[in-house]
Amino acid sequence: MSLPPSTATPEALPPEALARVIAWRRHLHRHPEPSFGELQTAAFVRRTLEDLGGGPRQLTPNSVTLDIGEGGPVVALRADMDALPILEETGLEFASQNPGFMHACGHDAHTAMLLGAAECLLRRPPAHGRVRLIFQHAEEIQPGGAQELVRLGVLEDVRAIVGLHVWAPLEAGTLAVHTGPAMASNDAFTLTVRGRGGHAALPHQATDVIAAAAQVVVNLQQAAARALDPLEPAVISVTQFNGGHSYNVLPDAAVLRGTARAFSPALRATLPELIERVARSVAAAHGAEVELEYQHGFAPVINDPGVVARVLEAARRVPGLRVRQDWPPCMASEDFSAYQAAVPGAFVFLGVGGAGYAPHHHPRFVLEEGALGGGVRLLEEAARELLTQVAAGTGQEG
């Protein structure tokens, strides 16, 4: 397939180093694995780190970590490794060889860039403290691999963490940063509207749960627009509506499923009560009852100002990397928030496309590989910058 002209800045890495990063990325792209099934991916990462001179360890069979340097303090860099259940349609010579699965979100690039950062840091270890590289499994599905790794102690002694995500809509070679709430929480809900079934010709002898559920959908949209502070963004989206099996039978139940998202943890905490209150009031008006199942998923990604400042300082040392500090927050979600719940962190975006590139989670998703060199250098420089700051604050510098 043809791509728009490149605007990337490959000069951030020597040509031979960039070629290795691209080769790693293409190997991973050929061999995508689903969330919680990244066994061969983890094995490849471990072998590569060992070949580079590192001593990786595994908290789970499908994740890998590596500490570089000695003593403390510790800062962390994270990449996710899982692919999506998508049939690839790119036509690339290194397209997926695992039918039905594809790296359509760029996690192959994330892993390759962190391997590149490992090579740089192993060649010239930090002068003080350690950098912990986290190659994480299962970002794409709830409850997410980050939560498991945190529970297993991956953040022990860590003082700050940085995550980098490629972004196809953003011009290649551009770093996009947002301070504060950068990505939304992601909760799921199921509403079951129950009543008395009956003949469709005799609605007065039954409870029309279809009509009740349809009104619940409408009222939830109105509630999101009118009952919530317009200065505190939130989204309530009903994405599934199931009920009935025959054209002439009024069913006794209808099921709605959807997602609720917010940037503010306080606002997020109010959404289950709002959804249940709206649904119950509508159902009662129709003579029906409602049951709510609410699943709390990923928390909002909230970027720490201090860590963001250090990432921006690091970006100044990456040749050719352009920086956008006006990047708006996004209602998508990320389990990177599980790390930020424990330590200050920053989650930033690297442009690998621009106009003409397919969006993420698309069967024709591609990226500009020349931009990956800038990502490697940013990860390396961010780790060094953070270690310098933390060590200075604890009197360990020098």
C-alpha positions as CSV (number, residue, x, y, z in Angstrom):
1,M,0.0,0.0,0.0
2,S,1.2,3.6,-0.7
3,L,1.8,6.0,2.1
4,P,2.0,9.8,2.3
5,P,5.5,11.4,2.1
6,S,7.5,10.9,5.4
7,T,7.8,13.9,7.8
8,A,9.7,11.8,10.4
9,T,13.1,12.7,11.8
10,P,15.2,9.5,11.8
11,E,18.4,11.4,12.6
12,A,17.6,11.0,16.3
13,L,19.3,7.6,16.1
14,P,22.3,6.3,14.1
15,P,21.1,4.5,11.0
16,E,22.2,1.1,12.2
17,A,20.5,1.5,15.6
18,L,17.3,2.7,13.9
19,A,17.5,-0.3,11.5
20,R,17.6,-2.7,14.5
21,V,14.5,-1.0,16.1
22,I,12.6,-1.3,12.8
23,A,13.6,-5.0,12.5
24,W,12.4,-5.7,16.0
25,R,9.2,-3.9,15.3
26,R,8.6,-5.8,12.1
27,H,9.3,-9.2,13.8
28,L,6.7,-8.3,16.5
29,H,4.3,-7.1,13.8
30,R,4.5,-10.5,12.0
31,H,3.8,-12.4,15.3
32,P,1.0,-10.6,17.1
33,E,-0.5,-12.2,20.3
34,P,-3.7,-11.4,22.1
35,S,-4.0,-9.9,25.6
36,F,-2.8,-12.2,28.3
37,G,-1.4,-14.5,25.6
38,E,1.9,-12.7,24.9
39,L,4.1,-15.7,25.7
40,Q,6.2,-15.7,22.5
41,T,6.3,-11.9,22.5
42,A,7.7,-12.0,26.0
43,A,10.2,-14.7,25.1
44,F,11.4,-12.6,22.2
45,V,11.8,-9.5,24.4
46,R,13.7,-11.5,27.0
47,R,16.1,-13.0,24.4
48,T,16.7,-9.6,22.8
49,L,17.5,-8.0,26.2
50,E,19.9,-10.9,27.0
51,D,21.6,-10.5,23.7
52,L,22.0,-6.8,24.5
53,G,23.7,-7.7,27.8
54,G,20.8,-7.3,30.2
55,G,19.5,-9.6,32.9
56,P,15.7,-9.5,32.5
57,R,13.3,-11.1,34.9
58,Q,9.6,-12.0,34.5
59,L,6.9,-11.4,37.1
60,T,4.5,-13.2,34.9
61,P,5.1,-15.5,31.9
62,N,3.8,-12.9,29.5
63,S,5.7,-9.8,30.8
64,V,9.3,-8.8,31.1
65,T,11.2,-6.3,33.3
66,L,14.8,-5.2,33.3
67,D,16.7,-2.9,35.7
68,I,19.7,-1.0,34.3
69,G,22.1,0.7,36.6
70,E,22.9,0.3,40.3
71,G,21.4,1.4,43.6
72,G,18.7,4.0,43.8
73,P,16.6,5.9,43.1
74,V,14.6,4.1,40.4
75,V,12.5,5.5,37.5
76,A,10.5,3.4,35.1
77,L,9.7,3.3,31.4
78,R,6.7,1.2,30.2
79,A,5.7,-0.4,26.9
80,D,2.7,-2.6,26.2
81,M,3.0,-5.7,24.0
82,D,-0.5,-7.1,23.2
83,A,-2.2,-7.1,19.8
84,L,-5.9,-6.8,18.8
85,P,-8.4,-9.4,17.4
86,I,-8.4,-7.8,13.9
87,L,-7.8,-9.3,10.5
88,E,-5.0,-7.3,8.9
89,E,-5.5,-5.7,5.5
90,T,-2.3,-3.7,5.0
91,G,-0.7,-5.9,2.4
92,L,2.7,-5.2,4.0
93,E,5.4,-7.8,3.4
94,F,5.7,-8.1,7.2
95,A,2.0,-8.4,7.8
96,S,0.6,-10.6,10.6
97,Q,1.2,-14.3,10.2
98,N,-1.3,-15.0,13.0
99,P,-4.7,-14.8,11.2
100,G,-7.3,-12.8,13.0
101,F,-4.8,-10.8,15.1
102,M,-2.9,-7.7,14.3
103,H,-0.8,-5.0,15.9
104,A,-3.3,-2.3,15.0
105,C,-2.6,0.1,17.8
106,G,1.2,0.3,17.6
107,H,2.2,-1.9,20.6
108,D,4.8,-3.5,18.4
109,A,6.4,-0.1,18.0
110,H,6.2,0.6,21.7
111,T,8.0,-2.6,22.5
112,A,10.6,-2.0,19.8
113,M,11.3,1.5,21.0
114,L,11.7,0.3,24.6
115,L,14.2,-2.3,23.4
116,G,16.0,0.5,21.6
117,A,16.1,2.5,24.8
118,A,17.4,-0.6,26.6
119,E,20.3,-0.8,24.1
120,C,21.2,2.9,24.7
121,L,21.0,2.6,28.5
122,L,23.0,-0.6,28.6
123,R,25.7,0.9,26.4
124,R,25.9,3.9,28.8
125,P,24.3,3.0,32.1
126,P,22.9,5.9,34.2
127,A,25.5,7.5,36.5
128,H,23.2,7.2,39.5
129,G,20.2,5.1,40.2
130,R,18.4,2.6,38.0
131,V,16.0,2.6,35.1
132,R,13.4,-0.1,35.2
133,L,12.0,-1.1,31.8
134,I,8.5,-2.6,32.0
135,F,7.3,-4.7,29.0
136,Q,3.7,-5.1,29.9
137,H,1.1,-7.6,28.8
138,A,-2.7,-7.0,28.3
139,E,-3.3,-3.3,28.0
140,E,-6.2,-3.7,25.5
141,I,-8.7,-5.5,27.8
142,Q,-10.0,-5.1,31.3
143,P,-8.7,-5.5,34.0
144,G,-5.4,-4.9,32.2
145,G,-1.9,-6.2,32.9
146,A,-0.7,-3.0,34.7
147,Q,-2.9,-3.8,37.7
148,E,-1.4,-7.3,38.0
149,L,2.2,-6.1,37.7
150,V,1.6,-3.4,40.3
151,R,0.2,-6.0,42.6
152,L,3.3,-8.1,42.1
153,G,5.6,-5.3,43.0
154,V,6.8,-3.9,39.7
155,L,6.9,-0.4,41.1
156,E,9.0,-1.3,44.2
157,D,11.4,1.7,44.8
158,V,10.1,3.5,41.7
159,R,9.9,7.3,42.0
160,A,8.4,8.2,38.6
161,I,7.2,6.5,35.4
162,V,6.9,7.5,31.8
163,G,4.8,5.8,29.0
164,L,5.0,6.6,25.3
165,H,2.2,5.8,22.8
166,V,2.5,6.2,19.1
167,W,-0.4,8.2,17.5
168,A,-1.2,7.9,13.8
169,P,-3.4,11.1,13.5
170,L,-0.4,13.1,14.7
171,E,2.3,14.3,12.2
172,A,5.3,12.0,12.4
173,G,8.2,13.2,14.5
174,T,6.0,15.3,16.8
175,L,5.7,14.8,20.6
176,A,2.3,15.6,22.0
177,V,2.0,16.3,25.8
178,H,-0.9,17.3,28.1
179,T,-0.5,18.1,31.7
180,G,-3.2,17.0,34.1
181,P,-6.1,14.7,33.1
182,A,-5.0,13.3,29.7
183,M,-7.2,10.3,29.2
184,A,-10.5,9.3,30.7
185,S,-11.7,6.5,33.0
186,N,-13.4,3.6,31.3
187,D,-16.2,1.9,33.2
188,A,-18.8,-0.6,31.8
189,F,-22.4,-1.0,32.8
190,T,-25.2,-3.4,32.1
191,L,-28.9,-2.4,32.7
192,T,-31.5,-5.2,32.7
193,V,-35.1,-3.9,32.4
194,R,-37.6,-6.5,33.5
195,G,-41.3,-6.8,33.3
196,R,-44.2,-9.0,32.3
197,G,-44.0,-10.4,28.8
198,G,-47.0,-10.9,26.6
199,H,-48.6,-10.8,23.1
200,A,-47.6,-7.9,21.0
201,A,-51.3,-7.3,20.1
202,L,-52.2,-6.9,23.8
203,P,-49.6,-4.5,25.2
204,H,-52.0,-3.4,28.0
205,Q,-51.7,-6.9,29.4
206,A,-47.9,-6.8,29.5
207,T,-45.0,-4.6,30.4
208,D,-43.3,-3.1,27.3
209,V,-39.7,-3.4,28.4
210,I,-38.5,-2.5,24.9
211,A,-40.2,0.9,25.1
212,A,-38.9,1.4,28.6
213,A,-35.3,0.5,27.7
214,A,-35.5,2.8,24.6
215,Q,-36.6,5.7,26.9
216,V,-33.7,4.8,29.3
217,V,-31.3,5.3,26.4
218,V,-32.7,8.7,25.5
219,N,-32.9,9.9,29.1
220,L,-29.3,8.8,29.8
221,Q,-28.1,11.1,27.0
222,Q,-30.2,14.0,28.4
223,A,-28.8,13.3,31.9
224,A,-25.2,13.4,30.6
225,A,-25.9,16.8,28.9
226,R,-28.1,18.4,31.6
227,A,-27.4,16.8,35.0
228,L,-23.6,17.0,34.8
229,D,-21.4,20.1,35.1
230,P,-20.5,21.1,31.5
231,L,-17.1,22.2,32.6
232,E,-16.4,18.6,33.8
233,P,-16.6,16.4,30.7
234,A,-18.2,13.0,30.9
235,V,-19.5,10.5,28.4
236,I,-22.3,7.9,28.9
237,S,-22.7,5.8,25.8
238,V,-25.2,2.9,25.3
239,T,-23.5,0.6,22.8
240,Q,-25.7,-2.5,22.9
241,F,-29.5,-3.0,23.1
242,N,-30.8,-6.6,23.2
243,G,-34.3,-7.8,23.8
244,G,-36.9,-10.1,22.3
245,H,-36.8,-13.1,20.0
246,S,-40.0,-12.8,18.0
247,Y,-41.7,-10.0,16.0
248,N,-45.1,-10.6,17.8
249,V,-44.0,-11.2,21.4
250,L,-43.3,-8.6,24.0
251,P,-40.3,-9.9,25.9
252,D,-40.0,-9.9,29.7
253,A,-36.5,-8.4,29.7
254,A,-34.3,-6.1,27.6
255,V,-30.6,-5.6,28.2
256,L,-28.6,-2.4,27.7
257,R,-24.8,-2.2,27.8
258,G,-22.5,0.7,27.6
259,T,-19.6,2.7,28.9
260,A,-19.2,5.7,31.2
261,R,-16.1,7.9,31.1
262,A,-14.8,10.9,32.9
263,F,-11.6,12.8,33.5
264,S,-12.4,13.7,37.1
265,P,-12.2,10.9,39.7
266,A,-14.8,12.7,41.8
267,L,-17.2,12.9,38.8
268,R,-16.5,9.3,37.9
269,A,-17.7,8.3,41.3
270,T,-21.1,9.8,40.8
271,L,-21.9,8.1,37.5
272,P,-23.2,4.8,38.8
273,E,-25.8,6.5,40.9
274,L,-26.8,8.8,38.1
275,I,-27.2,5.9,35.7
276,E,-29.2,3.8,38.2
277,R,-31.4,6.7,39.2
278,V,-32.3,7.6,35.6
279,A,-33.0,4.0,34.7
280,R,-35.2,3.3,37.7
281,S,-37.3,6.4,37.3
282,V,-38.0,5.5,33.6
283,A,-38.6,1.9,34.3
284,A,-41.0,2.7,37.1
285,A,-43.0,4.9,34.8
286,H,-43.5,1.9,32.5
287,G,-44.3,-0.5,35.4
288,A,-40.9,-2.2,35.0
289,E,-38.0,-2.9,37.2
290,V,-34.3,-2.4,36.5
291,E,-31.1,-4.0,37.6
292,L,-27.7,-2.3,37.3
293,E,-24.3,-4.1,37.0
294,Y,-21.4,-1.6,37.1
295,Q,-17.8,-2.6,36.4
296,H,-15.1,-0.1,37.4
297,G,-12.4,-0.3,34.8
298,F,-9.3,1.9,34.1
299,A,-9.0,5.1,36.1
300,P,-8.2,8.4,34.3
301,V,-4.7,9.0,33.2
302,I,-3.6,12.1,35.1
303,N,-0.2,13.4,34.1
304,D,2.0,14.8,36.9
305,P,3.2,18.4,36.2
306,G,6.7,17.7,37.5
307,V,7.2,14.5,35.4
308,V,5.8,16.3,32.4
309,A,8.3,19.1,32.9
310,R,11.2,16.6,32.9
311,V,9.9,14.9,29.8
312,L,9.7,18.2,28.0
313,E,13.3,19.0,29.1
314,A,14.4,15.6,27.7
315,A,12.6,16.3,24.4
316,R,14.9,19.3,23.9
317,R,17.8,16.9,23.6
318,V,16.2,14.8,20.8
319,P,17.4,16.0,17.4
320,G,14.5,17.0,15.1
321,L,11.7,16.2,17.6
322,R,8.9,18.8,17.5
323,V,6.8,19.3,20.6
324,R,3.2,20.2,21.1
325,Q,2.2,21.2,24.6
326,D,-1.4,22.1,23.6
327,W,-2.4,18.5,23.0
328,P,-6.1,18.1,24.1
329,P,-7.2,15.4,26.5
330,C,-8.8,12.3,25.0
331,M,-11.9,10.3,26.1
332,A,-10.1,7.0,25.3
333,S,-8.6,5.1,28.3
334,E,-5.3,3.4,29.2
335,D,-4.3,1.1,32.1
336,F,-1.2,3.2,32.5
337,S,-3.3,4.9,35.2
338,A,-2.7,1.9,37.4
339,Y,1.0,3.0,37.7
340,Q,0.0,6.6,38.2
341,A,-2.2,5.6,41.2
342,A,1.0,4.6,42.9
343,V,3.8,6.9,41.6
344,P,3.9,10.2,39.6
345,G,3.9,9.6,35.9
346,A,3.5,11.1,32.4
347,F,1.9,9.4,29.4
348,V,2.7,11.1,26.1
349,F,2.2,10.6,22.4
350,L,4.6,10.3,19.5
351,G,3.3,11.2,16.1
352,V,3.8,8.4,13.5
353,G,1.5,9.5,10.7
354,G,-0.7,12.5,9.9
355,A,-3.3,13.1,7.2
356,G,-3.9,10.1,5.1
357,Y,-3.0,7.4,7.7
358,A,-5.7,5.0,8.9
359,P,-6.8,5.4,12.5
360,H,-5.8,3.0,15.4
361,H,-7.7,-0.3,15.7
362,H,-8.2,-0.3,11.9
363,P,-7.3,-3.3,9.7
364,R,-5.1,-1.0,7.5
365,F,-3.3,0.7,10.3
366,V,0.3,1.6,9.4
367,L,2.9,3.9,10.9
368,E,6.0,5.9,9.8
369,E,8.9,3.8,11.1
370,G,11.3,6.7,10.7
371,A,9.7,8.4,13.7
372,L,10.6,5.5,16.1
373,G,14.2,6.8,16.5
374,G,12.9,9.9,18.1
375,G,10.8,7.8,20.5
376,V,13.8,5.7,21.5
377,R,15.9,8.8,22.3
378,L,13.0,10.4,24.2
379,L,12.6,7.4,26.4
380,E,16.3,7.3,27.1
381,E,16.6,11.0,27.8
382,A,13.5,11.1,29.9
383,A,14.9,8.4,32.1
384,R,18.2,10.1,32.5
385,E,16.5,13.5,33.2
386,L,14.2,12.0,35.9
387,L,17.0,10.2,37.6
388,T,19.1,13.3,37.7
389,Q,16.2,15.3,39.2
390,V,15.3,12.6,41.8
391,A,18.9,12.0,42.8
392,A,19.5,15.7,43.2
393,G,16.4,15.9,45.5
394,T,17.8,13.1,47.7
395,G,21.4,14.3,47.7
396,Q,22.7,11.3,45.7
397,E,23.8,13.1,42.5
398,G,27.4,12.7,41.6
